[in-house]
Each structure stands twice: as C-alpha cells, then as structure tokens.
C-alpha cells in the first residue's frame, strides 16, 4: 500500500461547492440544510479513522432525516465526478494525488476512479467527503465493495491514515517448478500488533494481491530470461545472484514493499533459481 497525504479540502466547503448549481429550489434548500450534518460526519470519520474504528460508524439511509441516499449519491455522480461539474476540480485533485498515477491500494494498477472508503450506499453523508475518497484502480474499487468490516482487525488499510512503508512486510519465495513461480505473502515484522497484522493480511487477501504480484513476476521473469542466460554463461550462478541482489536494492530504494523488491530478493536468496531455475 502506498501512503498518501490527507486531502486538505474541508467536507463542508466541498459539499457547498457541489450543490451551487442545483436548480430545483426545494432540493437545494434541503441539501444546504444538511451541510452541518456532512461536516459532523466528516469529523466523526476523521476521529474514527485515526483510531481504526471506522467499523463503529453506523450505516444510514437518510442524511439529516430529510435527504435520501439517492439524492446524496447524485450529488457525487452529477455534481462532483461528472466532467464540468462544480466539484470536479476537487475530484481531479484527489484523483491525481497518487504518485505515478498508481493505485495506492495495490501499488500496481493505474488509478481510474475514486474509491469511497466507506461505501456511498451505506454512508450517504460521506459521499463527497475528501477524506473518504481515495484514488484507486477499478479492480481494487470493486473488490472492496462487498466487504464491510465488523471490528478493527477487519478494517482494510487506508492510504490517508495508515503508514506501513517504514517496515519491510512484503516477501516472496520461489517455487521450484519450470517455469519458476514466485509466491508473495505478508511477512509481518515482530513489533506489529495483532490488529495491524490482521488488517494487512485482510487487505492482501481481499484485493487478491498475491495473485496479482505472481502474474506480474511471471511476466518480469520472461522479460529477463535471455539476460539471465547470458549472465550465467559469463559468470555462473554467482553473477546471477549478484545481479538479482543489485536489482533488489535498486527497487527497494524506489518502493520498499513493491513486488519487484520482494521478487528480486527472493530470486537472489534462491540457490535453486540461481543455479538451475533460470533455465526455463
Ligand atoms: Zn488497485
């Protein structure tokens, strides 16, 4: 997961900006009257997220008892996400906040949407709250949809609130088959508590990151196969090991828990790969 800076736009001002062009006066008045409800919901969300307690926020079907879920969803889709809508500049600012345009949830695929961390169907007061909007790829967005945590240990990672990039937690191992298969897994540091460990495992499992990274690794191996053989012809398995470690260290500087970093460390660590596994 890639850590992102929290968006700085206030939920109340974003909501107000989104509803400026509502033409039906009755609807506009009802929406404007729940602005404080939106502000309070954003504050509750921020406090809960800081303490991994988002699961304690109760789902709702109305906002302030007067605005329906469908009306709030329309504020997001018609007045924020739509091109040319008054809230679109805020949408774009959040969309482009991911480094290199990569989805912060999987760290691999490109950003194509904004994910409502708490889904808009259950949490209509948070539909345009910037802290609840995370740039994401469509696969991660869909994978998250069906999942609602019931306690802290089930809460998926939140790029604005969680930072696990100070630790090495992604690891890989080479499976001895031809062509070689690389299996990825969470290798939690000893100082992580049980809740964080469970959350990272949940994040990894729900988003299918093991399979995603294994497929990417298989493609990477195919791309370097000829170079591996050249290296072996020149300097044998020792040169392969040195080159794999050199790549791992370079990748680690760019992204400590990127799949390439884990892949190249695993290849360098595998005596089988450096001696016979490369001949696939
Ligand atoms: Zn993703």
Boltz pocket constraint, residues with backbone or C-beta under 6 A from the ligand:
constraints:
  - pocket:
      binder: B
      contacts: [[A, 103], [A, 104], [A, 105], [A, 106], [A, 107], [A, 108], [A, 109], [A, 136], [A, 137], [A, 138], [A, 139], [A, 140], [A, 141]]
      max_distance: 6.0
